[in-house]
Amino acid sequence: MNTAEFTSLTEELLSKSTTQQNLSTSMLVEKALSRNEGVLSSTGALQVETGKYTGRSPKDKFIVAEESVKDKIDWGSVNQPIDEGRFNKLYKKVVEYLTKKDEVFVFQGYAGADKAFQLPLQVINEYAWHNLFARQLFIRPNEGELNSFVSDFQVISAPGFQADPEVDGTNSETFIIVSFEKRVVLIGGTEYAGEIKKSIFSVMNFLLPEQDILSMHCSANVGQEGDVALFFGLSGTGKTTLSADPNRRLIGDDEHGWANNGVFNIEGGCYAKCINLSQGKEPQIWNAIRFGTVLENVVSDNKTRVVDYSNTTLTENTRAAYPIDAIPNVITPSVAGHPNTIIFLTADASGVLPPISKLTKDQAMYHFLSGYTSKLAGTERGVTSPQATFSTCFGSPFLPLPAVRYAEMLGERIAQHDVDVYLVNTGWSGGEYGVGKRMDLPHTRSMVQAALEGELRSIDTVKDPIFGLHIPTQCPGVPDHVLQPKKTWSDAHAYDVKAKELAGKFRKNFKKFTNVSEEIKNAGPTI
């Protein structure tokens, strides 16, 4: 099927009188309610359930093995190839399926807050609430931009359409397929809206580096003096909590690009976890959950519609999707200068990594490639005790290109802009999980603040004998002994055993990076 045939199929769908284009937030909420797709919570948020799938389906993701990209993609378990012919047939089936629907919903907007690097995109949805999700998570155009809008990429999402693995070449009834030549993401068999957001992030992770822009899975904020900070970290490390600082303006909470003129948010909204959400601990997220926000898989009282954020009946992966301007103290548009400070966040359940340490450029690239944290019990099915996990570049499920490409771009920018890089452990202190305790949040906030304000640059450091990290001897607002992890353990020998065990896991994981310099390889643990 050539591009003209693709265009013809899509145009037939878009030309239907029942196709609803660029509906307002209010109209989409009304549509979702009238179609019984969800209910309103007590605060006016649209409360929906995603059925069988309450999270991403990484084994069902594919990239079409097209001539123009097949030599660039890092093929493997993350980036699985699918035959171009099978994709064409599946695309035709999905569009024909949607054409028969009473209503289809279309959102037109952008990925990328910097207009020089924006991706105009079109999201076509079977469900009204999915279209509302897209409207809240991507960048909404103004009326003038809509009048001359031309899409460069489109997402077609048909949750009700299920693939036949034997016929369609998929692994299950679910599929998330990217075609870079046809400029299409095709989604079916899953109602989990996060696939829409993350598929476009994967697309940007391919397109932006081709323009010499580093795409990053991180949050970002800017201080009163214009100083920019990036926060990298996997789930549960405190990325959202620590980047939401009342004294700094939020650029974005999840996905960013770093171009030759600075950083920019890829999204126009936030997709926040809300398990155990409380007004006291995370007031910004709490207050953002109002009319127009989409609440996924939360449980509320049948009569009052008051949400119980501690209820995990449906999943622990409960989510709230809202536009970024629902958060106070944001920078608009979501663009800023070059970073002054980068924070890598890890939640070390071993309790052996320092609460904060300064990284050299080579160490920064090593820990960026490693992407270490601990997966805690309950975060995934089958995880009953903490497990060390490594996610390359703090976002391996979304990287179409070889990981070293992103790491090299990061290293170049750190050197060029003299960026301070710190590794911050928000995990355990005084012992491993179950023995020690979680790092004191006020102490972590004090360390992050000192790093952002440059207070740690002139403070002496000591080198950790196992991990090679440079640990500050002092930090305002933090007792000195807390900074040295071994000193917080009552049994020094037990600390050494656990530290060597984690160091071995680092080294074992890093063996897969065969095409990095010796300087980077030697920047990790020495045991």
Secondary structure by P-SEA (a helix, b strand, c coil): ccaaaaaaaaaaaaacccccccccaaaaaaaaaaaccccccccccbbbbbccccccccccccccccccccccccccccbbbbbaaaaaaaaaaaaaaaaaccbbbbbbbbccccccccccbbbbbccaaaaaaaaaccccccccccccccccbbbbbbccccccccccccccccbbbbbccccbbbbcccccaaaaaaaaaaaaaaaaaaacbbbbccccccccccbbbbbbbccccccccccccccbbbccccbbbbcccbbbbcccccccccccccccccaaaaaaccccbbbcccccccccccccccccccccccccccccccccccccccccccccbbbbbbbccccccccbbbbcaaaaaaaaaacccccccccccccccbbbbbbcccccccccccaaaaaaaaaaaaaaabbbbbbbbcccccccccccccccaaaaaaaaaaaaacccccbbbbbcccccbbbbcccccccccccccccccccaaaaaaaaaaaaaaaaaaaccccccccccccccccc
